[in-house]
Amino acid sequence: MKTVGIVTYFKSYNYGVWLQAYATERFFEKEGFDAYIINYANRLENQTTKLAFKEKNRISGYFISFLKAIIFGRVTYYKKGFGNHLYDYYKLSSKEYTSSTDMKNLKYDILVAGSDQLWNPNRTYGKLDSAFLLQFGNCEKKISLSTSLGSDTVRETDKHIFTEAFRTFDAISVREEFAYEQLCDLTELPIKITVDPTFLLEKEEWIKLMKKSTINKIPSKYILTYFVSSNKRSTKYYSIIEKYARKLNIPILAIQFSRAKSTPYDKLILGATIADFLYLLNNSTLMITDSFHGVALSINLEKEFVAIENVENPERVKHLLNELGLENRIDLDVDEYNTIDYKSVSEKVNCSRIDTKNWVLEAVKSTNIH
């Protein structure tokens, strides 16, 4: 059985990170590979799993963030939601690694740069992480699977780094047109646009995972909200949520990791686990979110949703919705709200799922993909 080592974000306090990591490993396992998430202790996740302080430049900033974390229970609820659940969701390599140098002799048949924003230097403290460019290890194949730049333009200083790294790849795929347009001239390999790994698992598999949820006593109908942007306290967010609550005349359930009231809600869900998140989404009447994976899972589960544009990182959701003919769901006015025709949308999703699956399986067999 061929071994697969996957480098990706996998332990941040963020549902999308866990969902894409789980889906990537699970996909390879289903296809007959012995797949592992490489336990790479990258700098970003080391920082965010401590306290995710935002005011990093001043001692006073750390102190203020620390006080807020204690007062509003952020640390407690992050640990409740994510805590020590890593091994409940995916297989990790037995050893933890701290750099690409530390992994230089690592042996897998196939190395995979996973999805999410691995190639966004703003996520890795201003510098591309060589581990996320697979500059380590001994293997037969190196591929990227739906890797993303986020919404960041490739800097001139990084173009050479990408070009040199891509010389060691056998196949490259990215998640968005935005990334394709910027990277295609930096390599002789063709670049494929593929779906986010969460789409490689069908609806039934996500439903199976949500059975671990311990959530009970929820309304029969409700609006679910989940936000990741630092702009979530803006009047725009408040206005959209309140208008939909009035139109549908149902309560608002908000998933948060702090008791601070950042958006309107009737019931606060604190420290929801991955299974809880999926359960609440699957049973919702409407999901309102600015999270890429909140949107992606809504589509995969065929749920009604409204995407609030995350101005800090808009390209990912825009690309996904444009591909599926759902671009009108971004900041959708309540007076124009209508239900989604999931027959046609799910057909498109399934075609993209099959196309991505076939590309990946061919990529791990062939020297180069043309």
WOFENZI-V616639 format. One record per pair of residues at least 12 apart in sequence whose ideal C-beta (glycine too) atoms are under 6 Angstrom apart, sorted by the first residue. I is the first residue (numbers start at 1). J is the second residue. If there is no record, write none. Layout:
I&J + I&J
This chain:
1&34 + 2&33 + 2&109 + 3&34 + 3&108 + 3&109 + 4&28 + 4&33 + 4&35 + 4&110 + 5&36 + 5&38 + 5&108 + 5&111 + 6&24 + 6&37 + 6&112 + 6&114 + 7&38 + 7&40 + 7&113 + 7&131 + 8&21 + 8&114 + 9&116 + 10&37 + 11&45 + 12&45 + 12&48 + 13&78 + 13&82 + 15&277 + 16&293 + 18&274 + 19&198 + 19&293 + 20&115 + 20&116 + 20&197 + 20&198 + 21&37 + 21&90 + 22&89 + 22&90 + 23&197 + 23&198 + 23&200 + 23&201 + 24&114 + 24&197 + 25&37 + 25&90 + 27&200 + 36&91 + 36&93 + 37&90 + 37&92 + 38&93 + 39&92 + 39&93 + 39&96 + 40&97 + 40&131 + 41&96 + 41&98 + 43&125 + 44&123 + 44&124 + 51&69 + 53&65 + 72&258 + 72&259 + 72&260 + 73&259 + 74&257 + 74&258 + 77&257 + 77&270 + 77&271 + 78&257 + 80&271 + 81&271 + 81&272 + 81&273 + 100&130 + 100&131 + 100&135 + 100&136 + 103&136 + 103&137 + 104&136 + 106&137 + 107&138 + 108&139 + 109&140 + 110&141 + 110&364 + 111&134 + 111&137 + 111&139 + 111&142 + 112&143 + 112&145 + 113&132 + 113&134 + 113&144 + 113&147 + 114&145 + 115&146 + 115&196 + 115&197 + 117&148 + 117&150 + 118&132 + 118&147 + 119&147 + 119&149 + 120&149 + 120&150 + 120&152 + 122&152 + 128&158 + 128&161 + 133&165 + 135&165 + 141&170 + 141&364 + 142&168 + 142&169 + 142&170 + 143&170 + 143&171 + 143&363 + 144&172 + 144&173 + 145&173 + 146&173 + 146&175 + 146&194 + 146&196 + 146&197 + 147&174 + 148&175 + 149&179 + 150&313 + 151&313 + 151&314 + 151&315 + 154&182 + 159&186 + 162&186 + 163&186 + 166&187 + 171&363 + 171&369 + 172&189 + 172&191 + 173&192 + 173&194 + 175&196 + 176&315 + 176&319 + 177&319 + 178&315 + 180&193 + 190&370 + 192&359 + 194&356 + 195&352 + 195&356 + 196&296 + 198&296 + 199&353 + 203&300 + 203&301 + 206&278 + 210&275 + 210&278 + 210&279 + 212&275 + 213&275 + 213&276 + 213&279 + 215&276 + 215&279 + 219&251 + 221&250 + 221&285 + 222&250 + 222&251 + 222&253 + 222&285 + 223&244 + 223&245 + 223&252 + 223&286 + 224&253 + 224&280 + 224&284 + 224&287 + 225&254 + 225&263 + 225&288 + 226&255 + 226&289 + 226&291 + 226&294 + 227&290 + 228&291 + 229&290 + 229&310 + 229&312 + 232&262 + 232&263 + 233&262 + 237&263 + 241&263 + 241&264 + 241&288 + 242&264 + 243&334 + 244&334 + 247&334 + 250&285 + 251&266 + 252&264 + 252&265 + 252&266 + 253&267 + 253&269 + 254&268 + 255&269 + 255&272 + 281&297 + 282&301 + 286&304 + 287&303 + 287&305 + 288&306 + 290&308 + 290&310 + 292&316 + 292&317 + 295&307 + 295&317 + 302&342 + 306&329 + 306&332 + 307&329 + 307&330 + 309&330 + 309&331 + 324&345 + 324&348
